[in-house]
Each structure stands twice: as structure tokens, then as C-alpha cells.
Amino acid sequence: MNFSHVLFVGPQNEKGGIGAVLNTYKESMDGFRILSTYPTDGKINIYRFFCSQYLSLFKLLITDDDIEILHIHSASRGSFVRKSLVLLMAKAFGKKVVMHIHGGMFREYYQSSQIKTWSVRYILRMSDRVICLTDEWRQSFQAEMQLNNLEVVLNPVKKYPKKINSNQHEWISLLFMGTITENKGIFELLDYLQQNPFFLQGKIKLFICGEGDGEKLTQCMSQGNVRENIVYTGWIDGDRKYQMLQSADILILPSHYEGLPMVILEAMSAGKPIISTRVGGIPAVVKPSRNGWLIDPKRIEQLDSIFKEIFNTPGIIGRFGANAMLDAEAFHVTGIVSQLSKIYNELL
């Protein structure tokens, strides 16, 4: 199956959620092509970069008749503004457009003013298809913007070999993977663990992987009484990321807002239960009493009952992990690519 007739549009940065999605597509789609509208290097002026890429898109659409569909991946705010300009050019050239919405704060974005509500509705109605990450998002878009061009496509992940930890969990390893910011809940998690008896007794170890406010993270870690139970690796990917997922007992992501985090899907595919928050598309895949636990955002104290359940229920991590791996079959990349291929064929 060749996809050279589809031009993907998204950020250059593979460290972000959209970048990870596109990279997974790239590895699984023959003829994959992408035009980046946002630079990886933070030193590059984003406006000049976009203008240069926008001009490149114009030249490409003039010279390359093979391109029939633009599959545009967008978050909110500036990302949506840039992608709207791409959509307008694509429609001017008579191309089909798939607008793929990822931003965890997208609903708040288009509700923030009447102008934004009108403009977002206008752009999404111009799209030939609008892709949502979960059925809950589809229902919300349909009810609030009266869209009839919606599809639900989960983020894709690779299928990992089956390897579920089988120790008796006298102690557990928590794995946090994400940007080191307040919005990811990592700092409140560190504050919480410094007061948690299981952590203070050495029964919980936390591994932190990611980039962001490393200075604040180091400061928070240095203030604790049990610093040896926290390990910060920085950003990891490839084989090292896979090894961290395999060696961890539970993935924890106490975010304040999200779309549908790739790291949660990857952890589930690796057979790991999840502790996360009731935000964005997370409740669509993380099911309490089956493959993980959910808390309310900014209510980190709700972890108390979760850790008590984990340590008082032998085998619960292995059972939840097996369920997570089973549930992850719904978003393995092969099935997602087939779904996209069907959407593309319908448009043409």
C-alpha cells in the first residue's frame, strides 16, 4: 500500500505527541511524505520557518500532480492558525483535506471567544474529514459545532513483544515520560511522594524521562529525604525508551490536560497498567478496575487509595498489565493505517 499521494503536514519535532504519531506513520507507510510547519530547533524563528515552508508548499502543489490529499495534524492556538492557512491553500488547489485534531486544550481554545468559535467551525467545515482522537471528542464536536464530517482515529503505536513483569511487587517502579512542566503534574507528584509512607519506606521508586524545566526538577529532587528512590534520565527514545517501558511496573502521568498521549498507548502496548487523570481522551482507553487507575487533575492525594490497593492486592499489576496489552490491540499501527487508507479512498 503506497501513500505517496498523501502529503502529511505537522511539526518537525519528533519529541512531541504529534511528532511521535507522524514518526510512527513514517515507519509504517510506503511513500510517506511530510511538510513540516514548526521547527525542532527552538532557536529558529517560527514565523520565518513557517513562511518558508508555506512557500515550499505552494511550489509543491504547483509542480507535483501526484498529491491528492493533505493530511494536516493540528493542536490549538498558533498551531491551528498555521494549519488553517495550509488548509486554505490546499483547497485553493482543489485538494482533499483531512484535518486531524490533537490538542488537549482544543475545546477550551475554540470556546474562548466568539471569533475563535466561528473561525474554528468555518475551517473544520471546509475540511473533507475531521479526525478526532476519541468518540467522546467526536460527540462534542458534533454537538457544539454541528459537524457531519467526523471520524474517530486513535493514535497509532507499535506492537511490543509480550513481556509482563511477574515479581511479587514488594516494591514498584513508577515511570513518568513527558515534558517536565507544571501541566504534566510532575512537580505535585514529587511533593506528594515525599509524604507518602510507601515511598518513604523504599517501596516506590520513580523514574522520570523527559525534557523541560530540568532546573526546577533538580531542585525538587534535592529537597527530598529519599533522593535515591528518584532517577532522572532526561530525554530518551528508541531502544532505551523501549527498555524503560519494559522494566517499569506502572506508567504514571498526572497531567492537568491532554489529548490522547502516545506514551500511555505505548505503555499499554508494552503490557503496563496506567495511573493517569480524567482529562482529554485518557478515560477512553484507561479503564479503572481493568487496565489502570484514574484520578482527578490536580487531586494528587487521590493516589493514596491507589497505592494501598496495589500493595494490598497481589497480582493486580500483572492482571491490569495483561488487560492493557489486550486493549492496546485497538490502536496498533497496522490497523490504524488500514483505517486511514479507507478514509483516503472514500475521499477520492
N, C-alpha and C positions, 0 to 999 in steps of 0.2 A: 504494500500500500504506500503510494508516494504522495507527499503533501507539498510539492513544490509550487502548487497553485495557490497556496495559502501563505500570506505574509503575517507573521506574528509581530505585534508591537507591544513593547513593555520596557521595563528598566534594564539597564546594563548590569546592575548589581545582583549577583547570584546569592548574596548573603541574606537578602530579604525574602519574604514569603513568596511574592510574585516571581522573583528571580529563580527561586527554588522550583516553583511549578514549571516555569519555562525550561529550565535545565533538564527536568525530568522528561518533558515532551521531547526536547532535543535528542536525548539518548534513545528515544523510542520511536521517532518518526523519520522515515526516509524523506530526504529532500527538505528537511526543516530549515526555514529561513526566518530571520528576525531583524527588525529595525528597532534600535534602542533609542528611547527619547529622554532617558535620565542617566547621567554618568555614574560610574562606580567611584571614581576619584573625587572626593569632596572638595579638592582644590580647584576643580574645573567649574567655571561659571555655568550654572544650569540653564540660564536663558540663552546664552550663546550656543551652548551644546544643542539645545532643542531647535533653535533656528537653523543650525547647520544640518541637523538630521531631518528637519521638515523640508528643507530644500532638496536633500537627498531623496526623500520620499517622492517629491514632485517629479524629479528626474526619472526615478524608478518606474513610476506609474505611466510616464510618457513612453518609456523605452521597452518595458517588459510586459508584453501582452499575456504572458502565462499567469500573471497574478489575477485571480478572480475574486478572492476573499481576503479581507483584512480581519484578523482575529486580535482585537485590541484588549489588553489587560490593564485595568484601571483601579486605583484606590480612590480616595476622596480628595477634596481641596485642589491643590495645584495639579496633582496627577490627573484628576478628571478634566480640568480645564485644558491641559495639554492634549489629552486623548480626544476631547471633543473637537479640537482643531484638526486632528488626524482624521476623525470620522467625516468631518465636513469636506475635506479634500477627497477622501475616498469616494464619497457619494457623488461629488462633482465629476469624478472619472467613471461613474457608473458601476462601481464595485459593490459587492455584497459586504456587509459589515456585521461582525459578531462582537458585541461589547460585553466583556467579562468583568464583573464587579467583584473586587476582593476586599475593599476597605472595611475594617471592623467598625469604623465610625461613619460609614456611608449614610446610614439612615439619619443620624444626627446632622450630618452635613447638609443633606437636601431639605431638612426641616428647619434649618437655621434662619431662613429668610424667604419671603415670597418670591424674590427674584431667583434664588437658587432652586427653589421648588419648581418654578416654571421652566428654568433652563435645563435642569436635570431631566424633567419629564419630556421636554422637547427633544433632547439628544437621544434619550433612550427609545422614544417612539420612532425616531429616524432609523434606529438600528434594525437590521433584519432579524437578529436574535439578541436577546439579553440573557446572559448566563448568570445564574445565582448559585451560591455555594451550598445552600440547603433549601429544603422545601418550605421551611418557616420564612426564609427570606423571600422566596417566590410568592408566598401568600401575602406578605407585607407589601411587596412591590405592586402586586396586582390590585390590592385593596386601596392603597394610598395614591397610586399613580395611574391606575386603570390601564395597565399594560397587557397586551394579549400576545406578546412575542417572547415569552419567558421560557427558559429551560433550566433545569437543575443539573449541574455537573459538579461532582465532588473533585477536590484537589487530588492529583494522582501521586501514588508512591510506588516504589519498587517492592517486589515481594522478597522478604528476607527468609533465609533458612530457618527452620523451626528449631529454636533453642530457648527454652523457658527455664529460668533458674529454679533449682529444686532444693535449695538449702532450707533449713528449718526457721530461718529468719529470727535468730536471736538478736540480730541487728539488721537494719535495712539500709540500702543506699538509695538516696533520692537524687535524681538527675534533673537539673534545670538547664534548658537550652533556649536561648533567646537573647534579645538585645538587653543590655544592662541599663534599664531605666525604671523610674517610678511606676510607669504604666504597666510594666510586666509583673509588678508585685514582689520583686526580688528583695528589696530592702525591708519591707514589712515581714517577709518570710524570715530573713536573718534575725530581725528583732524578736520575732516570735520564738524561733528555735532557742535563743539564748535563755528563754524562760521555760522551755519545755522539759519536763523531767526525763523523758526518754532520750532526748538529745544530750542532756547533761550527764546521763549515765552511760553515754557512749553507744546507745542502741540505734542512733540515727546518724548517718553520715551524708553530707550534702556535697554534690559535685556540680560546679557551675561552669557552663560553657557559653561563651558569647562575647560580644564587643559592646562598648558603650561607655558608661561612666565608671571606668575602672578605678579612678581615684576614690570616688565615694565608696565603691565596693570594698576596696582595700581598707579604707578607714573603718567601715562597719565590721569587717572580719577581724581587725586588730583589737576591737573593743571587747570581743567575746572571751568567755572563760575557757572554752573548749575549741580553740582555733584549729587543733589537729583534726577535727571532725568536719572541716570545711576545706574543699580543694577547688581552686580556681584555675582553669586551664586556658582561658582566652578562647578565641575563635577556633573551631575545629571543623573539618569536613572530610569527605572521602572515607577511607578505611578507618581513620581514627574515630570519626563520628559513629560509624557502624559499630566499632568495638565498644565505645562508651554506651551506646544503646543496648548492646548485648550484655554488658556486665552490670548494668543498673537493675535494681529491683522495680522501681516505680519512677515514672516521669512526673514531675510536678511543675505546673505553670499557673500561678495565681494571678493572671492578668486582669486588669481593670476593663479592658475591651479587646476584642479580637474579631477576625473574620472566621476562617477555619484554618487554624495553624498547621502548617506542614509537619512540624515536629511532633504534634500529637498523633497525626496519621502515621508517621514513620515509626513512632514508638509502638503504636498498636500493631503495625505490621511486623515489628520485631518481637511481639508477644509480651508487651509490657502494659500493665494497668496504668491508669492515668488519674492524677489528682489535679483538678483544674477548677475553673469558675463558670458560673452560669451566664456566659456572655457570648454574643455572636452566634456562630454555628457550632460551638462546642457541645451544647446539650443534644445536638442531633446525632453525635457519634459517641460521646461518653455517657454511658448509662449506669447510674448508681445501682448497686446490688448485682451488676453483671460484669462490667469491664473497668470500673473505676469509681471515683467519688467526685462530687461537685460541691463547691462552697459558693457563697455569695461574694461578689467582688468587694474588696476592702474589709471583709469579715474573716480575717485570717485566724481568729480564735476558734472558728468552726473546725479547724484541724484537730482540736482536742479529741473529739469523739471518733474521728477517722483513725488516728494513731492508736487509740485504745482498741478499736475493732481489729486493726491489723495485728497487733501484738497478742490479742486475746483469741484470735481465730486462726488456728493452724491451717495452713494450706490455702488461705484466701488469696495470697498474691499469685500463686501458681494457677489457681482456678480462674481468677479475673484475667490473668495474662493470656491463658488459653482462649478465653472468650474474646479478648481484644484481637488476637491474631485471626480468629474466625471472622469477626466483624469487619476486619480490615480488607477482606477479600472484595468488599463492595467498591473500594477505591484503589485497587491495584491498577497500574498504568495501562495494562493491555486492554482492560475493559473500558477505561476512560477514553483511550484513543479510539476504540471502536465506536463509542458513543459520539465523539466529536466527528468522526468520519461520516456517520449517519446524518448529523446536523448539516455538515458541509454539502453532502449530496442532495439533501432536501432543498437547500438554498439554490442549488444550481439546476 
